Structures are given as C-alpha cells and as structure tokens.
Amino acid sequence: MKVQIVNKSRHSLPQYQTPHAAAVDLCANIDQPITLGTLERAVVPTGIFAALPPGYEAQIRPRSGLAAKHGIS
C-alpha cells in the first residue's frame, strides 16, 4: 500500500527513535509552548498530512510517560 504524505512542518518526517519502538514520534509544529489547565483541550498542529485509502485510519497516541505522569491523552 502506498500512502501519500506531505510534510509542511519544519521537522523531519516522524521516525522510530529506538530499535524496538512500537511507533514513531510525531512533533508539534508550533512557535510557542502550549499550556493546558485541568480538563482543557487543544488542537496541536503537526504539519503532516496523509492521504489514506478508504477503509484505513491513522492514530495519534500519547507517549506512555506523558499519559501516566501528566494525564495527557
């Protein structure tokens, strides 16, 4: 399967950071830090666009440390 990916961010394409990583790390494409208060939500741009075929999906999940330590999901 071929997936068209367009990178409009200032970061390189997502890549595995360790040999046994289960997923790639995706960077936020932001100019200023984002601070969230309790129960606040924010849309965080990545600058990455993918054209997936019908019937497929892509998922973005929190890093396990951030989810466990700070409740970021």
PDB file of N, CA, C and O in Angstrom:
ATOM      1  N   MET A   1       0.847  -1.163   0.000  1.00  0.00           N
ATOM      2  CA  MET A   1       0.000   0.000   0.000  1.00  0.00           C
ATOM      3  C   MET A   1       0.900   1.237   0.000  1.00  0.00           C
ATOM      4  O   MET A   1       1.868   1.308   0.758  1.00  0.00           O
ATOM      5  N   LYS A   2       0.580   2.194  -0.842  1.00  0.00           N
ATOM      6  CA  LYS A   2       1.287   3.464  -0.876  1.00  0.00           C
ATOM      7  C   LYS A   2       0.408   4.532  -0.249  1.00  0.00           C
ATOM      8  O   LYS A   2      -0.788   4.620  -0.526  1.00  0.00           O
ATOM      9  N   VAL A   3       1.028   5.343   0.605  1.00  0.00           N
ATOM     10  CA  VAL A   3       0.328   6.430   1.269  1.00  0.00           C
ATOM     11  C   VAL A   3       1.057   7.722   0.936  1.00  0.00           C
ATOM     12  O   VAL A   3       2.257   7.848   1.179  1.00  0.00           O
ATOM     13  N   GLN A   4       0.335   8.667   0.387  1.00  0.00           N
ATOM     14  CA  GLN A   4       0.942   9.966   0.085  1.00  0.00           C
ATOM     15  C   GLN A   4       1.038  10.771   1.376  1.00  0.00           C
ATOM     16  O   GLN A   4       0.041  10.971   2.070  1.00  0.00           O
ATOM     17  N   ILE A   5       2.257  11.232   1.692  1.00  0.00           N
ATOM     18  CA  ILE A   5       2.483  12.032   2.888  1.00  0.00           C
ATOM     19  C   ILE A   5       3.096  13.361   2.475  1.00  0.00           C
ATOM     20  O   ILE A   5       4.068  13.400   1.720  1.00  0.00           O
ATOM     21  N   VAL A   6       2.523  14.446   2.974  1.00  0.00           N
ATOM     22  CA  VAL A   6       3.033  15.791   2.706  1.00  0.00           C
ATOM     23  C   VAL A   6       3.493  16.371   4.041  1.00  0.00           C
ATOM     24  O   VAL A   6       2.736  16.388   5.012  1.00  0.00           O
ATOM     25  N   ASN A   7       4.729  16.842   4.082  1.00  0.00           N
ATOM     26  CA  ASN A   7       5.290  17.423   5.293  1.00  0.00           C
ATOM     27  C   ASN A   7       5.429  18.927   5.110  1.00  0.00           C
ATOM     28  O   ASN A   7       6.309  19.393   4.386  1.00  0.00           O
ATOM     29  N   LYS A   8       4.552  19.688   5.770  1.00  0.00           N
ATOM     30  CA  LYS A   8       4.619  21.147   5.716  1.00  0.00           C
ATOM     31  C   LYS A   8       5.159  21.725   7.024  1.00  0.00           C
ATOM     32  O   LYS A   8       5.067  22.930   7.258  1.00  0.00           O
ATOM     33  N   SER A   9       5.721  20.866   7.873  1.00  0.00           N
ATOM     34  CA  SER A   9       6.278  21.333   9.139  1.00  0.00           C
ATOM     35  C   SER A   9       7.764  21.629   8.962  1.00  0.00           C
ATOM     36  O   SER A   9       8.343  21.362   7.910  1.00  0.00           O
ATOM     37  N   ARG A  10       8.365  22.183  10.003  1.00  0.00           N
ATOM     38  CA  ARG A  10       9.805  22.450   9.967  1.00  0.00           C
ATOM     39  C   ARG A  10      10.602  21.250  10.488  1.00  0.00           C
ATOM     40  O   ARG A  10      11.830  21.301  10.556  1.00  0.00           O
ATOM     41  N   HIS A  11       9.908  20.178  10.853  1.00  0.00           N
ATOM     42  CA  HIS A  11      10.543  18.966  11.368  1.00  0.00           C
ATOM     43  C   HIS A  11      10.648  17.916  10.259  1.00  0.00           C
ATOM     44  O   HIS A  11       9.938  17.980   9.256  1.00  0.00           O
ATOM     45  N   SER A  12      11.538  16.959  10.458  1.00  0.00           N
ATOM     46  CA  SER A  12      11.617  15.850   9.519  1.00  0.00           C
ATOM     47  C   SER A  12      10.385  14.963   9.703  1.00  0.00           C
ATOM     48  O   SER A  12       9.637  15.119  10.669  1.00  0.00           O
ATOM     49  N   LEU A  13      10.182  14.040   8.775  1.00  0.00           N
ATOM     50  CA  LEU A  13       9.066  13.102   8.909  1.00  0.00           C
ATOM     51  C   LEU A  13       9.220  12.292  10.191  1.00  0.00           C
ATOM     52  O   LEU A  13      10.342  12.057  10.639  1.00  0.00           O
ATOM     53  N   PRO A  14       8.108  11.862  10.788  1.00  0.00           N
ATOM     54  CA  PRO A  14       8.193  11.042  12.001  1.00  0.00           C
ATOM     55  C   PRO A  14       9.055   9.807  11.758  1.00  0.00           C
ATOM     56  O   PRO A  14       9.031   9.220  10.676  1.00  0.00           O
ATOM     57  N   GLN A  15       9.818   9.420  12.788  1.00  0.00           N
ATOM     58  CA  GLN A  15      10.688   8.253  12.659  1.00  0.00           C
ATOM     59  C   GLN A  15      10.810   7.537  13.994  1.00  0.00           C
ATOM     60  O   GLN A  15      10.572   8.119  15.053  1.00  0.00           O
ATOM     61  N   TYR A  16      11.187   6.256  13.926  1.00  0.00           N
ATOM     62  CA  TYR A  16      11.412   5.473  15.135  1.00  0.00           C
ATOM     63  C   TYR A  16      12.641   6.033  15.851  1.00  0.00           C
ATOM     64  O   TYR A  16      13.644   6.351  15.213  1.00  0.00           O
ATOM     65  N   GLN A  17      12.560   6.152  17.179  1.00  0.00           N
ATOM     66  CA  GLN A  17      13.661   6.722  17.954  1.00  0.00           C
ATOM     67  C   GLN A  17      14.557   5.676  18.599  1.00  0.00           C
ATOM     68  O   GLN A  17      15.692   5.979  18.967  1.00  0.00           O
ATOM     69  N   THR A  18      14.063   4.451  18.742  1.00  0.00           N
ATOM     70  CA  THR A  18      14.862   3.357  19.297  1.00  0.00           C
ATOM     71  C   THR A  18      14.621   2.098  18.462  1.00  0.00           C
ATOM     72  O   THR A  18      13.596   1.993  17.788  1.00  0.00           O
ATOM     73  N   PRO A  19      15.548   1.148  18.501  1.00  0.00           N
ATOM     74  CA  PRO A  19      15.422  -0.052  17.654  1.00  0.00           C
ATOM     75  C   PRO A  19      14.140  -0.848  17.869  1.00  0.00           C
ATOM     76  O   PRO A  19      13.626  -1.424  16.910  1.00  0.00           O
ATOM     77  N   HIS A  20      13.605  -0.905  19.083  1.00  0.00           N
ATOM     78  CA  HIS A  20      12.420  -1.732  19.351  1.00  0.00           C
ATOM     79  C   HIS A  20      11.160  -0.901  19.588  1.00  0.00           C
ATOM     80  O   HIS A  20      10.199  -1.393  20.179  1.00  0.00           O
ATOM     81  N   ALA A  21      11.154   0.338  19.138  1.00  0.00           N
ATOM     82  CA  ALA A  21       9.992   1.207  19.319  1.00  0.00           C
ATOM     83  C   ALA A  21       8.782   0.638  18.572  1.00  0.00           C
ATOM     84  O   ALA A  21       8.917   0.092  17.478  1.00  0.00           O
ATOM     85  N   ALA A  22       7.616   0.772  19.168  1.00  0.00           N
ATOM     86  CA  ALA A  22       6.382   0.283  18.549  1.00  0.00           C
ATOM     87  C   ALA A  22       5.768   1.308  17.607  1.00  0.00           C
ATOM     88  O   ALA A  22       4.920   0.969  16.782  1.00  0.00           O
ATOM     89  N   ALA A  23       6.195   2.560  17.729  1.00  0.00           N
ATOM     90  CA  ALA A  23       5.608   3.616  16.911  1.00  0.00           C
ATOM     91  C   ALA A  23       6.638   4.718  16.684  1.00  0.00           C
ATOM     92  O   ALA A  23       7.713   4.720  17.284  1.00  0.00           O
ATOM     93  N   VAL A  24       6.291   5.637  15.818  1.00  0.00           N
ATOM     94  CA  VAL A  24       7.175   6.766  15.522  1.00  0.00           C
ATOM     95  C   VAL A  24       6.783   7.964  16.381  1.00  0.00           C
ATOM     96  O   VAL A  24       5.658   8.042  16.876  1.00  0.00           O
ATOM     97  N   ASP A  25       7.713   8.887  16.550  1.00  0.00           N
ATOM     98  CA  ASP A  25       7.441  10.095  17.324  1.00  0.00           C
ATOM     99  C   ASP A  25       7.057  11.233  16.381  1.00  0.00           C
ATOM    100  O   ASP A  25       7.764  11.516  15.414  1.00  0.00           O
ATOM    101  N   LEU A  26       5.940  11.873  16.671  1.00  0.00           N
ATOM    102  CA  LEU A  26       5.418  12.971  15.875  1.00  0.00           C
ATOM    103  C   LEU A  26       5.612  14.268  16.649  1.00  0.00           C
ATOM    104  O   LEU A  26       5.240  14.349  17.819  1.00  0.00           O
ATOM    105  N   CYS A  27       6.188  15.280  16.011  1.00  0.00           N
ATOM    106  CA  CYS A  27       6.465  16.558  16.676  1.00  0.00           C
ATOM    107  C   CYS A  27       5.339  17.561  16.421  1.00  0.00           C
ATOM    108  O   CYS A  27       4.721  17.569  15.356  1.00  0.00           O
ATOM    109  N   ALA A  28       5.091  18.397  17.416  1.00  0.00           N
ATOM    110  CA  ALA A  28       4.153  19.503  17.250  1.00  0.00           C
ATOM    111  C   ALA A  28       4.828  20.575  16.403  1.00  0.00           C
ATOM    112  O   ALA A  28       6.013  20.858  16.574  1.00  0.00           O
ATOM    113  N   ASN A  29       4.074  21.161  15.498  1.00  0.00           N
ATOM    114  CA  ASN A  29       4.590  22.229  14.639  1.00  0.00           C
ATOM    115  C   ASN A  29       4.063  23.560  15.181  1.00  0.00           C
ATOM    116  O   ASN A  29       3.144  24.157  14.619  1.00  0.00           O
ATOM    117  N   ILE A  30       4.669  24.013  16.294  1.00  0.00           N
ATOM    118  CA  ILE A  30       4.195  25.211  16.984  1.00  0.00           C
ATOM    119  C   ILE A  30       5.350  26.184  17.194  1.00  0.00           C
ATOM    120  O   ILE A  30       6.515  25.788  17.207  1.00  0.00           O
ATOM    121  N   ASP A  31       5.009  27.475  17.360  1.00  0.00           N
ATOM    122  CA  ASP A  31       6.010  28.509  17.610  1.00  0.00           C
ATOM    123  C   ASP A  31       6.153  28.825  19.096  1.00  0.00           C
ATOM    124  O   ASP A  31       7.211  29.274  19.536  1.00  0.00           O
ATOM    125  N   GLN A  32       5.105  28.595  19.863  1.00  0.00           N
ATOM    126  CA  GLN A  32       5.097  28.889  21.292  1.00  0.00           C
ATOM    127  C   GLN A  32       4.623  27.651  22.051  1.00  0.00           C
ATOM    128  O   GLN A  32       3.821  26.882  21.521  1.00  0.00           O
ATOM    129  N   PRO A  33       5.102  27.440  23.277  1.00  0.00           N
ATOM    130  CA  PRO A  33       4.616  26.307  24.080  1.00  0.00           C
ATOM    131  C   PRO A  33       3.111  26.408  24.319  1.00  0.00           C
ATOM    132  O   PRO A  33       2.547  27.501  24.365  1.00  0.00           O
ATOM    133  N   ILE A  34       2.485  25.267  24.466  1.00  0.00           N
ATOM    134  CA  ILE A  34       1.058  25.205  24.790  1.00  0.00           C
ATOM    135  C   ILE A  34       0.933  24.718  26.225  1.00  0.00           C
ATOM    136  O   ILE A  34       1.482  23.675  26.581  1.00  0.00           O
ATOM    137  N   THR A  35       0.214  25.466  27.044  1.00  0.00           N
ATOM    138  CA  THR A  35      -0.022  25.079  28.429  1.00  0.00           C
ATOM    139  C   THR A  35      -1.508  24.817  28.591  1.00  0.00           C
ATOM    140  O   THR A  35      -2.340  25.659  28.250  1.00  0.00           O
ATOM    141  N   LEU A  36      -1.832  23.650  29.110  1.00  0.00           N
ATOM    142  CA  LEU A  36      -3.228  23.287  29.323  1.00  0.00           C
ATOM    143  C   LEU A  36      -3.544  23.254  30.802  1.00  0.00           C
ATOM    144  O   LEU A  36      -2.764  22.737  31.602  1.00  0.00           O
ATOM    145  N   GLY A  37      -4.676  23.799  31.158  1.00  0.00           N
ATOM    146  CA  GLY A  37      -5.167  23.696  32.520  1.00  0.00           C
ATOM    147  C   GLY A  37      -5.966  22.412  32.678  1.00  0.00           C
ATOM    148  O   GLY A  37      -6.151  21.663  31.719  1.00  0.00           O
ATOM    149  N   THR A  38      -6.427  22.169  33.870  1.00  0.00           N
ATOM    150  CA  THR A  38      -7.217  20.979  34.161  1.00  0.00           C
ATOM    151  C   THR A  38      -8.431  20.900  33.235  1.00  0.00           C
ATOM    152  O   THR A  38      -9.194  21.858  33.110  1.00  0.00           O
ATOM    153  N   LEU A  39      -8.595  19.760  32.599  1.00  0.00           N
ATOM    154  CA  LEU A  39      -9.695  19.438  31.685  1.00  0.00           C
ATOM    155  C   LEU A  39      -9.724  20.288  30.415  1.00  0.00           C
ATOM    156  O   LEU A  39     -10.689  20.205  29.656  1.00  0.00           O
ATOM    157  N   GLU A  40      -8.701  21.099  30.163  1.00  0.00           N
ATOM    158  CA  GLU A  40      -8.647  21.856  28.912  1.00  0.00           C
ATOM    159  C   GLU A  40      -8.192  20.952  27.777  1.00  0.00           C
ATOM    160  O   GLU A  40      -7.531  19.937  27.998  1.00  0.00           O
ATOM    161  N   ARG A  41      -8.555  21.334  26.570  1.00  0.00           N
ATOM    162  CA  ARG A  41      -8.166  20.605  25.367  1.00  0.00           C
ATOM    163  C   ARG A  41      -7.596  21.598  24.368  1.00  0.00           C
ATOM    164  O   ARG A  41      -7.898  22.790  24.415  1.00  0.00           O
ATOM    165  N   ALA A  42      -6.774  21.094  23.468  1.00  0.00           N
ATOM    166  CA  ALA A  42      -6.218  21.946  22.423  1.00  0.00           C
ATOM    167  C   ALA A  42      -5.961  21.109  21.179  1.00  0.00           C
ATOM    168  O   ALA A  42      -5.627  19.928  21.270  1.00  0.00           O
ATOM    169  N   VAL A  43      -6.119  21.725  20.029  1.00  0.00           N
ATOM    170  CA  VAL A  43      -5.723  21.101  18.767  1.00  0.00           C
ATOM    171  C   VAL A  43      -4.276  21.506  18.530  1.00  0.00           C
ATOM    172  O   VAL A  43      -3.959  22.695  18.491  1.00  0.00           O
ATOM    173  N   VAL A  44      -3.401  20.527  18.371  1.00  0.00           N
ATOM    174  CA  VAL A  44      -1.982  20.794  18.202  1.00  0.00           C
ATOM    175  C   VAL A  44      -1.598  20.459  16.761  1.00  0.00           C
ATOM    176  O   VAL A  44      -1.661  19.295  16.367  1.00  0.00           O
ATOM    177  N   PRO A  45      -1.204  21.446  15.977  1.00  0.00           N
ATOM    178  CA  PRO A  45      -0.856  21.182  14.576  1.00  0.00           C
ATOM    179  C   PRO A  45       0.452  20.415  14.456  1.00  0.00           C
ATOM    180  O   PRO A  45       1.372  20.605  15.251  1.00  0.00           O
ATOM    181  N   THR A  46       0.522  19.551  13.460  1.00  0.00           N
ATOM    182  CA  THR A  46       1.748  18.785  13.205  1.00  0.00           C
ATOM    183  C   THR A  46       2.393  19.166  11.878  1.00  0.00           C
ATOM    184  O   THR A  46       3.600  19.002  11.702  1.00  0.00           O
ATOM    185  N   GLY A  47       1.596  19.673  10.948  1.00  0.00           N
ATOM    186  CA  GLY A  47       2.121  19.979   9.623  1.00  0.00           C
ATOM    187  C   GLY A  47       2.277  18.750   8.741  1.00  0.00           C
ATOM    188  O   GLY A  47       2.818  18.844   7.639  1.00  0.00           O
ATOM    189  N   ILE A  48       1.807  17.591   9.216  1.00  0.00           N
ATOM    190  CA  ILE A  48       1.896  16.336   8.460  1.00  0.00           C
ATOM    191  C   ILE A  48       0.499  15.998   7.930  1.00  0.00           C
ATOM    192  O   ILE A  48      -0.476  15.996   8.682  1.00  0.00           O
ATOM    193  N   PHE A  49       0.416  15.717   6.645  1.00  0.00           N
ATOM    194  CA  PHE A  49      -0.844  15.364   6.000  1.00  0.00           C
ATOM    195  C   PHE A  49      -0.669  14.033   5.291  1.00  0.00           C
ATOM    196  O   PHE A  49       0.334  13.823   4.607  1.00  0.00           O
ATOM    197  N   ALA A  50      -1.631  13.129   5.443  1.00  0.00           N
ATOM    198  CA  ALA A  50      -1.550  11.808   4.821  1.00  0.00           C
ATOM    199  C   ALA A  50      -2.850  11.508   4.084  1.00  0.00           C
ATOM    200  O   ALA A  50      -3.939  11.780   4.590  1.00  0.00           O
ATOM    201  N   ALA A  51      -2.726  10.949   2.894  1.00  0.00           N
ATOM    202  CA  ALA A  51      -3.885  10.545   2.095  1.00  0.00           C
ATOM    203  C   ALA A  51      -4.031   9.030   2.226  1.00  0.00           C
ATOM    204  O   ALA A  51      -3.394   8.268   1.498  1.00  0.00           O
ATOM    205  N   LEU A  52      -4.870   8.609   3.156  1.00  0.00           N
ATOM    206  CA  LEU A  52      -5.068   7.182   3.389  1.00  0.00           C
ATOM    207  C   LEU A  52      -6.142   6.636   2.466  1.00  0.00           C
ATOM    208  O   LEU A  52      -7.108   7.330   2.149  1.00  0.00           O
ATOM    209  N   PRO A  53      -5.975   5.389   2.033  1.00  0.00           N
ATOM    210  CA  PRO A  53      -7.017   4.778   1.198  1.00  0.00           C
ATOM    211  C   PRO A  53      -8.302   4.562   2.004  1.00  0.00           C
ATOM    212  O   PRO A  53      -8.247   4.463   3.230  1.00  0.00           O
ATOM    213  N   PRO A  54      -9.445   4.487   1.338  1.00  0.00           N
ATOM    214  CA  PRO A  54     -10.702   4.208   2.042  1.00  0.00           C
ATOM    215  C   PRO A  54     -10.587   2.924   2.866  1.00  0.00           C
ATOM    216  O   PRO A  54      -9.997   1.940   2.420  1.00  0.00           O
ATOM    217  N   GLY A  55     -11.155   2.947   4.067  1.00  0.00           N
ATOM    218  CA  GLY A  55     -11.138   1.768   4.925  1.00  0.00           C
ATOM    219  C   GLY A  55      -9.946   1.719   5.872  1.00  0.00           C
ATOM    220  O   GLY A  55      -9.821   0.769   6.645  1.00  0.00           O
ATOM    221  N   TYR A  56      -9.062   2.724   5.832  1.00  0.00           N
ATOM    222  CA  TYR A  56      -7.898   2.761   6.716  1.00  0.00           C
ATOM    223  C   TYR A  56      -7.967   3.990   7.606  1.00  0.00           C
ATOM    224  O   TYR A  56      -8.661   4.959   7.297  1.00  0.00           O
ATOM    225  N   GLU A  57      -7.243   3.937   8.708  1.00  0.00           N
ATOM    226  CA  GLU A  57      -7.171   5.073   9.609  1.00  0.00           C
ATOM    227  C   GLU A  57      -5.759   5.214  10.141  1.00  0.00           C
ATOM    228  O   GLU A  57      -4.982   4.259  10.133  1.00  0.00           O
ATOM    229  N   ALA A  58      -5.432   6.411  10.606  1.00  0.00           N
ATOM    230  CA  ALA A  58      -4.173   6.664  11.303  1.00  0.00           C
ATOM    231  C   ALA A  58      -4.535   7.110  12.710  1.00  0.00           C
ATOM    232  O   ALA A  58      -5.553   7.774  12.909  1.00  0.00           O
ATOM    233  N   GLN A  59      -3.718   6.754  13.678  1.00  0.00           N
ATOM    234  CA  GLN A  59      -3.982   7.131  15.057  1.00  0.00           C
ATOM    235  C   GLN A  59      -2.786   7.858  15.642  1.00  0.00           C
ATOM    236  O   GLN A  59      -1.639   7.522  15.348  1.00  0.00           O
ATOM    237  N   ILE A  60      -3.056   8.851  16.466  1.00  0.00           N
ATOM    238  CA  ILE A  60      -2.016   9.538  17.214  1.00  0.00           C
ATOM    239  C   ILE A  60      -2.292   9.249  18.674  1.00  0.00           C
ATOM    240  O   ILE A  60      -3.382   9.520  19.178  1.00  0.00           O
ATOM    241  N   ARG A  61      -1.294   8.696  19.349  1.00  0.00           N
ATOM    242  CA  ARG A  61      -1.450   8.317  20.752  1.00  0.00           C
ATOM    243  C   ARG A  61      -0.408   9.041  21.602  1.00  0.00           C
ATOM    244  O   ARG A  61       0.654   9.413  21.102  1.00  0.00           O
ATOM    245  N   PRO A  62      -0.710   9.241  22.880  1.00  0.00           N
ATOM    246  CA  PRO A  62       0.249   9.916  23.746  1.00  0.00           C
ATOM    247  C   PRO A  62       1.434   9.015  24.047  1.00  0.00           C
ATOM    248  O   PRO A  62       1.324   7.789  24.018  1.00  0.00           O
ATOM    249  N   ARG A  63       2.556   9.632  24.334  1.00  0.00           N
ATOM    250  CA  ARG A  63       3.693   8.861  24.834  1.00  0.00           C
ATOM    251  C   ARG A  63       3.288   8.311  26.191  1.00  0.00           C
ATOM    252  O   ARG A  63       2.632   9.005  26.968  1.00  0.00           O
ATOM    253  N   SER A  64       3.666   7.085  26.486  1.00  0.00           N
ATOM    254  CA  SER A  64       3.208   6.442  27.715  1.00  0.00           C
ATOM    255  C   SER A  64       3.607   7.219  28.960  1.00  0.00           C
ATOM    256  O   SER A  64       2.835   7.266  29.917  1.00  0.00           O
ATOM    257  N   GLY A  65       4.789   7.832  28.980  1.00  0.00           N
ATOM    258  CA  GLY A  65       5.223   8.602  30.138  1.00  0.00           C
ATOM    259  C   GLY A  65       4.363   9.826  30.372  1.00  0.00           C
ATOM    260  O   GLY A  65       4.006  10.124  31.512  1.00  0.00           O
ATOM    261  N   LEU A  66       4.025  10.537  29.310  1.00  0.00           N
ATOM    262  CA  LEU A  66       3.181  11.729  29.444  1.00  0.00           C
ATOM    263  C   LEU A  66       1.772  11.345  29.914  1.00  0.00           C
ATOM    264  O   LEU A  66       1.176  12.032  30.744  1.00  0.00           O
ATOM    265  N   ALA A  67       1.259  10.257  29.380  1.00  0.00           N
ATOM    266  CA  ALA A  67      -0.084   9.824  29.764  1.00  0.00           C
ATOM    267  C   ALA A  67      -0.118   9.421  31.232  1.00  0.00           C
ATOM    268  O   ALA A  67      -1.031   9.810  31.961  1.00  0.00           O
ATOM    269  N   ALA A  68       0.856   8.655  31.665  1.00  0.00           N
ATOM    270  CA  ALA A  68       0.862   8.157  33.036  1.00  0.00           C
ATOM    271  C   ALA A  68       1.185   9.248  34.053  1.00  0.00           C
ATOM    272  O   ALA A  68       0.549   9.329  35.105  1.00  0.00           O
ATOM    273  N   LYS A  69       2.167  10.081  33.741  1.00  0.00           N
ATOM    274  CA  LYS A  69       2.633  11.093  34.709  1.00  0.00           C
ATOM    275  C   LYS A  69       1.797  12.359  34.728  1.00  0.00           C
ATOM    276  O   LYS A  69       1.644  12.982  35.778  1.00  0.00           O
ATOM    277  N   HIS A  70       1.246  12.753  33.566  1.00  0.00           N
ATOM    278  CA  HIS A  70       0.577  14.047  33.475  1.00  0.00           C
ATOM    279  C   HIS A  70      -0.863  13.982  32.973  1.00  0.00           C
ATOM    280  O   HIS A  70      -1.518  15.017  32.849  1.00  0.00           O
ATOM    281  N   GLY A  71      -1.364  12.781  32.681  1.00  0.00           N
ATOM    282  CA  GLY A  71      -2.738  12.642  32.224  1.00  0.00           C
ATOM    283  C   GLY A  71      -2.983  13.180  30.828  1.00  0.00           C
ATOM    284  O   GLY A  71      -4.117  13.506  30.475  1.00  0.00           O
ATOM    285  N   ILE A  72      -1.923  13.275  30.028  1.00  0.00           N
ATOM    286  CA  ILE A  72      -2.064  13.792  28.660  1.00  0.00           C
ATOM    287  C   ILE A  72      -2.460  12.649  27.749  1.00  0.00           C
ATOM    288  O   ILE A  72      -1.769  11.632  27.679  1.00  0.00           O
ATOM    289  N   SER A  73      -3.561  12.815  27.058  1.00  0.00           N
ATOM    290  CA  SER A  73      -4.056  11.752  26.184  1.00  0.00           C
ATOM    291  C   SER A  73      -4.628  12.347  24.924  1.00  0.00           C
ATOM    292  O   SER A  73      -5.099  11.614  24.054  1.00  0.00           O
TER     293      SER A  73
END
